[in-house]
Amino acid sequence: MAQKITIEPVTRVEGHGKVTIHLDSKMNVQQTRLHIVEFRGFERFVQGRPYWEAPVLVQRLCGICPVSHHLAAAKALDVIVGAGTGKGLTATGEKMRRLMHYGQMFQSHALHFFHLSSPDFLLGYDADPAIRNVVGVAQKFPELATQGVLMRKFGQEVINFTAGKKIHGTGAIPGGINKNLSIEERDFLLKGDDPMNVDKMIEWAGDAVNLFKDYYMQNREFVDNFAHFPSNHLSLVREDGALDFYHGVMRAVDSEGNRVLDDVDYQDYYKHIEEEVKNWSYMKFPYMKHLGKDKGWYRVGPLARLNCCDFIPTPKAQKEFEAFRAHTNGKPNNYCLHTHWARLIELLHSAEVIKELLEDPDLQKDDLVVKGKKGNEGVGLIEAPRGTLFHHYKINDDDQITMANLIVSTTNNNEPMNRSVNMVSKNMMTGKAVITEPMKNAVEVAIRAYDPCLSCATHALGKMPLDIKLYGPDDEELDHYKS
């Protein structure tokens, strides 16, 4: 007898989703799907609003990564107000934004690893679900759990001082920033009481990288065989090929490291990226046009960024990057769970960049905003914690937004997440007489590796479908309307 397994909700991720797994009568996995079951229509909500409201409005997509949306929208509006494609800002404006963004990367990566993913590594993906959570980690590894909390707190303080609030701040405006960093704020982050200072954050981030490497050495067979499949990888890189979360050109490589997008201007992203719609998910499926739907899909995020860049421009993270790349002999790394390794290297890099920026006197200057010749269209790209984030806006002569297109990091990862779910389901469940809770959690482990933000990623193409049924007192269907 055929069987359908539903995992709902997917736990320890941001947002709401479910997985359906169909098995035949011999318990062979036939079909798997990751369904995103919530809808957020911000692309329509912002239409008609004054363009300068966009950076504050669109960040309401999410309470976990609002800075990413705030800055991607601001970068798009920089183009509209004539401040260039990110290079036209004042030194203070760009560096304050970078500090805000690297604070966001630091806190988000700390949150994901220590709070959401570490229970699977530290306690085991097959541990009792009653303890396989952040509370269980705190009970068994209290010092590590404390570090995770304080690291996220430090990142939130960086955001607070640069954006004006820890969540949904207002620091970035079209053409620049609305505040600088005071000496008191700088010294709090740079020289604060132990452990709340940037040097301690660098130390702890390095310890976190070593924690995952130690886990990997003890569980190498499991990690390497968990969900390993070839894919394309896409990210921004700095013009010299360095890892850069804030600005750069679009680069994509295939599973062998060949360039399939060669450092293109992201203002032209729509010439290279297409989105497919499927009727079983509110998330779209992006792919590179010139490769087509079947071969053009790609991964974004920490794994993709470390596969696309040539080097990391901070010393401690660069050393870890060299070890990471050596593991695959310089070829792209296609191991799903190695995303955590890449994420923790980025955590270390973020802490190093934060220290560099805090020591830069440009952050105390008062030249904050640039404006030039106004246009009616702009694109802003940024590397959010979960991967490349696209914001594209058009405005009319009355300064109202007429079009908004957002391709969110998790949307970019839709196809690889579905492939990971399929591979793990087949490896764990095929031919098994009984489907156990640990088997189902292994599927969630695959999803969690991408750190998906499902609430960010759900947008509709055209009209939302409307399906209304009217039932009488005896439960008979009286009328049915479907748009």
C-alpha positions in Angstrom: 0.0 0.0 0.0 1.3 3.4 -1.0 2.1 5.8 1.9 2.3 9.6 2.2 4.4 11.1 5.0 4.0 14.8 5.9 6.5 16.7 8.0 4.6 19.8 9.2 5.8 22.2 10.3 9.5 22.1 9.5 11.1 23.1 12.8 14.0 25.3 13.7 13.8 27.5 10.6 12.3 31.0 10.1 8.8 30.8 8.7 6.4 28.0 8.0 6.8 25.1 5.6 6.1 21.4 5.2 7.5 18.4 3.4 5.5 15.7 1.7 7.1 12.3 0.9 5.3 9.7 -1.2 6.4 6.1 -1.0 5.2 3.1 -3.1 4.0 -0.2 -1.8 7.6 -1.4 -1.4 8.5 1.7 0.6 10.5 3.2 -2.1 10.5 7.0 -2.1 8.7 8.2 -5.3 8.3 11.9 -4.8 9.3 14.6 -2.3 8.4 18.2 -2.1 9.2 21.1 0.1 6.0 23.2 0.3 6.1 26.8 1.4 2.6 27.3 2.8 2.6 31.0 3.8 2.2 34.0 1.5 3.8 37.5 1.7 2.9 39.9 -1.0 5.3 42.8 -0.4 6.0 43.3 -4.1 2.4 44.5 -4.4 2.1 46.1 -1.0 4.7 48.7 -1.8 3.2 49.8 -5.2 1.9 53.4 -5.0 4.1 54.3 -2.0 6.8 57.0 -2.2 10.1 55.4 -3.2 11.9 56.7 -0.1 9.7 54.6 2.1 10.9 51.3 0.5 13.9 50.6 2.8 11.7 50.9 5.9 8.7 49.1 4.4 10.3 46.0 2.8 12.3 45.0 5.8 9.0 44.1 7.5 9.3 41.0 5.4 11.4 39.5 8.2 12.4 40.0 11.8 15.5 37.9 11.4 17.2 39.5 8.5 15.6 42.9 8.1 19.0 44.7 7.6 19.5 42.7 4.4 16.2 44.0 2.9 16.8 47.5 4.3 20.1 47.7 2.6 19.2 46.0 -0.7 16.3 48.4 -1.1 18.5 51.4 -0.2 21.1 50.3 -2.7 18.5 50.1 -5.4 17.3 53.6 -4.5 20.9 54.9 -4.6 20.7 54.3 -8.3 17.4 56.1 -8.6 18.6 59.2 -6.8 21.8 59.3 -8.8 24.2 58.1 -6.1 25.6 55.3 -8.4 25.6 51.6 -7.9 27.0 51.5 -4.4 30.4 53.2 -5.2 28.9 56.7 -5.3 28.3 57.0 -1.5 30.5 59.0 0.8 33.1 57.1 2.7 31.1 57.5 5.9 27.9 56.4 4.2 29.2 53.3 2.7 31.3 52.2 5.8 28.4 52.8 8.1 26.2 50.6 5.9 28.9 48.0 5.8 29.2 48.0 9.6 25.5 47.5 9.8 25.5 44.7 7.3 28.4 42.8 8.8 26.8 43.1 12.2 23.7 41.5 10.7 25.8 38.7 9.2 27.5 38.1 12.5 24.3 37.9 14.6 22.4 35.9 12.0 25.1 33.3 11.6 25.5 33.0 15.3 21.7 32.6 15.8 21.5 29.9 13.1 24.4 27.8 14.2 24.1 28.0 18.0 20.3 28.1 18.3 18.9 26.3 15.3 21.5 23.8 14.0 23.9 23.0 16.8 21.3 20.6 18.6 21.6 18.3 15.6 25.4 18.2 15.8 26.0 18.4 19.6 23.2 16.2 20.7 22.7 14.1 17.5 20.0 14.3 14.8 18.6 11.1 16.3 18.5 12.4 19.9 15.3 12.6 21.9 13.3 15.5 20.4 12.4 16.6 23.9 16.1 17.6 24.4 17.2 18.2 20.8 16.8 21.9 21.0 18.6 25.0 22.3 17.4 24.3 25.8 19.0 20.9 25.6 22.2 22.5 24.3 22.2 24.9 27.2 21.8 22.1 29.7 24.6 20.0 28.3 27.0 22.7 27.0 26.2 25.8 29.1 29.4 27.7 28.2 28.8 27.2 24.5 25.2 28.2 24.7 26.2 31.4 26.6 28.7 32.3 23.9 26.0 31.9 21.2 23.6 34.2 23.0 26.3 36.9 23.6 27.6 36.7 20.0 24.1 37.4 18.7 23.7 40.2 21.3 27.0 41.8 20.1 25.8 41.7 16.5 22.5 43.2 17.5 24.3 46.1 19.3 26.2 46.8 16.0 22.9 47.0 14.2 21.4 49.2 17.0 24.3 51.8 16.7 24.2 51.9 12.9 20.5 51.5 12.1 19.0 53.2 15.1 17.2 50.1 16.3 18.1 46.4 16.7 15.2 45.3 14.5 13.6 47.3 11.7 15.9 50.3 11.9 16.0 53.4 9.7 19.7 54.1 9.3 20.0 53.7 5.5 18.3 56.2 3.3 18.5 56.8 -0.5 22.0 58.1 -1.2 23.5 57.3 2.1 22.9 57.0 5.9 21.2 59.2 8.5 23.7 58.9 11.3 27.4 58.3 12.0 29.0 56.3 14.8 29.7 58.2 18.0 33.0 57.7 19.9 31.0 56.2 22.8 29.3 53.7 20.5 32.6 52.8 18.9 34.4 52.2 22.2 31.5 50.1 23.5 32.0 47.7 20.6 35.8 48.0 20.3 36.8 48.1 24.0 33.8 47.0 25.9 33.9 45.0 29.2 34.8 41.4 28.6 33.3 39.5 26.9 31.3 42.2 25.0 34.0 43.5 22.7 35.1 42.7 19.2 38.3 40.9 20.1 36.4 38.3 22.2 33.9 37.9 19.3 36.8 37.1 16.9 38.2 34.6 19.4 34.8 32.9 19.9 34.1 32.8 16.1 37.4 31.0 15.6 36.5 28.5 18.3 33.2 27.9 16.5 35.0 27.1 13.3 37.2 24.6 15.2 34.1 23.1 16.8 32.6 22.2 13.4 35.9 20.9 12.1 36.2 18.6 15.1 32.7 17.4 14.6 33.4 16.7 10.9 36.6 14.7 11.7 34.6 12.5 14.0 31.6 12.1 11.7 33.2 12.4 8.3 31.3 9.6 6.6 27.9 10.9 7.7 28.6 14.5 6.7 30.1 13.6 3.3 27.3 11.1 2.4 24.4 13.1 3.7 23.4 15.2 0.7 26.2 15.6 -1.8 25.2 16.6 -5.4 26.7 18.8 -8.1 25.3 22.2 -8.7 26.0 25.7 -9.9 26.9 28.3 -7.3 26.1 32.1 -7.5 27.1 35.1 -5.4 28.5 38.6 -5.5 32.2 39.0 -5.4 34.4 42.1 -5.2 35.8 43.2 -8.5 39.2 41.7 -7.6 37.5 38.4 -6.7 37.4 38.8 -2.9 34.5 37.8 -0.7 32.3 40.8 -0.2 28.9 40.8 1.5 27.9 44.4 0.6 28.8 45.1 -3.0 30.3 43.6 -6.1 29.6 41.9 -9.4 27.6 38.7 -10.1 29.7 35.5 -10.5 28.5 31.9 -11.0 30.5 28.8 -11.2 29.5 25.2 -12.1 30.3 22.1 -10.0 33.7 21.9 -11.6 34.6 25.6 -11.0 34.0 26.8 -14.5 32.6 30.4 -14.8 29.0 30.3 -16.1 28.4 34.0 -15.2 31.6 36.0 -15.5 31.5 39.0 -13.1 28.5 40.7 -14.7 26.9 44.0 -13.6 24.0 43.2 -11.3 22.0 46.1 -12.8 21.5 43.7 -15.7 20.5 40.7 -13.5 17.2 40.3 -15.4 19.1 39.5 -18.6 20.6 36.4 -16.8 18.1 35.2 -14.2 14.6 33.9 -14.9 12.0 32.6 -12.4 9.8 29.5 -12.9 6.4 29.2 -11.1 5.1 25.8 -9.9 1.6 25.2 -8.6 2.5 23.5 -5.4 4.6 26.3 -3.8 4.4 30.0 -3.3 8.2 30.1 -3.8 9.4 30.6 -7.3 12.3 28.6 -8.9 15.1 30.8 -10.3 17.6 29.7 -12.9 20.2 31.1 -15.3 18.5 31.8 -18.6 21.4 30.7 -20.9 21.5 27.3 -19.2 17.8 26.7 -19.1 15.5 25.3 -16.3 17.1 21.9 -16.1 20.7 22.9 -15.9 20.6 26.6 -14.8 19.5 26.3 -11.2 22.0 27.2 -8.6 22.8 27.5 -4.9 23.4 30.7 -3.0 24.6 31.4 0.6 27.8 30.6 2.5 28.7 27.5 0.5 28.2 29.3 -2.8 30.1 32.4 -1.7 33.2 30.4 -0.7 32.9 28.5 -4.0 32.7 31.7 -6.1 35.3 34.0 -4.4 39.0 33.8 -4.9 40.0 34.8 -1.4 38.8 36.3 1.9 40.3 39.7 2.7 40.8 39.2 6.4 43.7 37.1 7.8 42.1 34.6 10.1 39.2 33.8 7.8 41.5 33.5 4.8 43.5 30.8 6.7 40.3 28.9 7.3 39.2 29.4 3.7 42.4 27.9 2.4 41.8 24.7 4.5 38.2 24.7 3.3 39.2 24.9 -0.4 42.0 22.3 0.1 39.4 19.8 1.2 38.1 19.6 -2.3 41.5 20.3 -4.0 40.4 23.8 -5.0 37.2 22.6 -6.7 33.7 23.8 -5.6 32.5 22.1 -2.5 29.1 20.5 -3.1 28.5 18.9 0.3 25.3 20.1 1.8 26.4 20.0 5.5 29.6 21.8 4.7 27.4 24.9 4.4 27.8 25.1 8.2 31.6 25.1 7.9 31.4 27.9 5.3 28.9 29.8 7.5 31.3 29.7 10.5 34.2 30.9 8.4 32.0 33.8 7.4 31.1 34.4 11.1 34.9 34.8 11.7 35.3 37.0 8.7 32.4 39.3 9.8 34.0 39.8 13.2 37.3 40.7 11.7 35.7 43.2 9.3 33.7 44.7 12.2 37.0 45.4 14.0 38.5 47.0 10.9 35.6 49.3 10.4 35.4 50.2 14.1 39.0 51.4 13.9 38.3 53.6 10.8 37.9 57.3 11.6 35.6 57.8 8.6 32.8 56.5 10.8 32.9 59.7 12.9 32.6 62.1 9.9 29.5 64.1 9.0 29.3 63.8 5.2 26.5 61.2 5.1 24.4 61.7 1.9 25.0 62.0 -1.9 22.4 62.8 -4.6 22.8 63.3 -8.3 20.6 63.1 -11.4 17.4 61.2 -10.6 16.3 58.2 -12.6 13.2 56.0 -12.5 14.7 52.5 -12.1 17.3 50.8 -9.8 18.6 47.4 -8.8 20.2 46.6 -5.4 22.0 43.4 -4.7 23.5 42.3 -1.4 24.8 39.1 0.1 22.3 38.4 2.9 23.1 35.7 5.5 21.2 33.1 3.5 22.6 34.2 0.1 22.2 36.7 -2.8 19.3 39.0 -2.4 17.8 41.0 -5.3 15.7 44.2 -5.0 14.5 45.9 -8.2 12.2 49.0 -8.3 10.7 51.3 -10.8 9.1 54.7 -10.0 6.9 57.2 -11.9 7.1 60.9 -12.2 5.2 61.4 -9.0 7.9 59.4 -7.1 5.6 56.4 -6.5 6.8 52.9 -6.8 5.2 51.2 -9.8 7.1 47.9 -9.8 9.0 45.9 -7.3 10.6 42.6 -7.8 12.4 40.8 -5.0 14.3 37.5 -5.5 15.1 36.5 -2.0 18.0 34.2 -0.9 15.8 31.3 0.1 13.9 31.6 -3.2 17.3 31.2 -5.0 17.9 28.0 -3.0 14.4 26.5 -3.7 15.6 23.9 -6.2 18.7 22.8 -4.2 16.6 22.5 -1.0 14.1 20.3 -2.8 17.0 18.2 -4.2 18.5 17.8 -0.7 15.1 16.7 0.7 14.8 14.2 -2.1 18.3 12.7 -1.6 18.1 12.5 2.2 14.6 11.0 2.0 15.7 8.3 -0.4 18.9 7.5 1.6 17.1 7.4 5.0 13.6 5.9 4.1 13.8 3.7 1.0 13.0 0.1 1.9 12.5 0.8 5.6 9.6 -1.1 7.3 9.1 1.7 9.8 9.6 5.5 9.2 11.1 6.8 12.5 11.2 10.3 13.9 15.0 10.5 13.4 14.6 9.7 9.7 12.1 12.6 9.4 14.4 14.9 11.4 17.3 14.1 9.0 15.1 15.6 6.2 14.8 18.7 8.3 18.6 18.8 8.9 19.0 19.0 5.1 16.6 22.0 5.0 18.2 23.7 8.0 21.7 23.6 6.3 20.4 26.3 4.0 19.1 28.4 7.0 15.9 29.2 5.0 13.8 32.2 5.8 10.6 31.0 4.4 8.5 34.0 5.3 10.9 36.2 3.2 10.7 34.0 0.2 7.0 33.7 -0.7 5.8 36.0 -3.5 3.2 35.4 -6.2 3.4 36.0 -9.9 0.3 38.0 -11.0 -3.0 37.4 -9.1 -3.3 35.3 -6.0 -5.5 32.3 -6.7 -8.8 32.4 -4.9 -10.8 29.2 -4.2 -14.1 29.6 -2.3 -16.6 26.8 -1.5 -20.0 27.4 0.0 -21.5 24.5 2.1 -25.1 24.1 3.3 -26.2 23.0 6.8 -25.9 19.3 5.8 -22.3 19.8 4.5 -23.4 19.7 0.9 -21.5 21.9 -1.5 -23.8 24.6 -2.8 -21.5 26.7 -4.8 -17.8 26.8 -5.9 -15.8 29.8 -7.2 -12.2 29.5 -8.4 -10.3 32.5 -9.9 
